[in-house]
């Protein structure tokens, strides 16, 4: 699991749950177990586990996962598509806020820690 200062070295990905067809390809292919299924059986990113493998992008049959700089503006405006695996420390939470602003994301994490 990624901790502390290591969080800042990864870009992570962005997913559009509306486009997700519930195939679970991202969940299966991720070597870091950074994906889960939400209550609607849609893919949700576990943000602090993502380590830029990006195999989820190439394995998604409907192309609903992007690098953050490549995500469409309408996807960047959505929320609820990620959560944390644990309560983040204050520095980590600050980095999350910097990350989301850097890529123009209006995201708020689902608190299911």
Secondary structure, DSSP 8 states (H G I E B T S, - for coil): ---GGGGGG---EEE-TTT--S--HHHHH-TT--EEE-TTS-EEEEGGG--S--HHHHH-TT--EEEGGGS-HHHHT--SSEE-SS---HHHHHHHHHHHHHTT-----B---
